[in-house]
């Protein structure tokens, strides 16, 4: 059930009369102006419309003592219908509100992080919705409100976001993920960063304390300067005592995006070494004492330990050959990438939606979720790479890289690279 956060019944005090009268005059003027726009279609000025709705709410609350404003924080499984019935809204009005809401929002169960705002008009013959607002996400909301003809209208409002490039330079302290969080790097960028370097870097083994990372990426900010979503990484860099790995984003003439070293060589390989983010390498390829059987046995895969439910990605593009239970492997997925390469993913908790035999998958696509099914002593992913029918060590296997940039693409890349360097320099100077 939902949790009521705020509820009040406003009353009109005599001291507010002199304040309300001028506001009422302004409201009448704005209403006529807005109605003129409405006759010709959608308003040209969204801000005017939003302000109008705000003025309507204010006046409605002040002049109607039988009005209650309620802010609700829903919990998983809640529905709009249940919320309205709990507010003792008449069944006929619930049906009208739901039908209006469906014009802009596919109604189902609500998420735990969503909020619902209600303005309820309480009358002798029942309770009616004056206004309903549902936050779909941080930037989009849907409003259902009564118009001047007492008919429910629906309006979807999306915040206007401004793209701004953001530079982060930091030193690793206690792991890449904790360091990124402390530096204010959004989870989506951390995941993108991990996918980019997943071909070359084992984040648990290769990155150490005092190694440095640098990420230049796109942020989309609202009017308050708060980051509401992220775009692509533009530039990234990992520096330690052994090597320096720099990647530039390159946008092809057709709009597709890929990442290359300063020399124009692709970072991508046919297969990722680590098909899971934030996992610890818990058991390597080779002979070991089997944790269940208790005797020395060849371990023909690599184990990654992580919490149950951690997304597992396809390490390369290919076709699902098997998806189902497979003895000691538990819930199991096998992906065929080419006549040469195949990868297996075992002990899964569950499969991603749509993953079944014959499904085409892309590199980095989530195909399942880490678990502990089958012969397993704890949550982990057992990952295997098969080359020409033989299981190989995924962490040491030499994999072919994608083709480097050539011709016009190489020339366009050099231009974009110089532009990126200038943007980074400009951003760095602003921080000083």
ABEGO torsion letter per residue (X at the ends): XBBBABBBBBBBBAAAAAAAAAAAAAAAAAAAAAAAAAAAEBBABAAAAAAAAAAAAAAAAAABAABBBBBBBBBBGBBAAAAAAAAGBBAAAAAAAAAAAAAABBBBBBBAABBBBBBBBBBAAEBBBABBBBBABAABBBBBBBBAAGBBBBBBBBBBBBBBBBBBBBBBABEAAAAAAAAGBBAAAAAAAAAAAAAABBAAAABBBGBBBBBBBBBBBBAAGBBABBBBBABBBBBBAABBBBBBBBBBAAGBBBBBBAAGBBABBABBABABBGBBBABBBEBBBBAAAGBBBBBABBBBBBBBGBBBBBABBEBBABBEBBEAAEBBBBBBABAABBBBBBGBABBBBGBBBGBBBBBGBBABBBBABEBBAEBBBBBBBBBGGBBBBAAABBBBBBBBBBEAAAAAAAAAAAAAAAAAAAAAAAAX
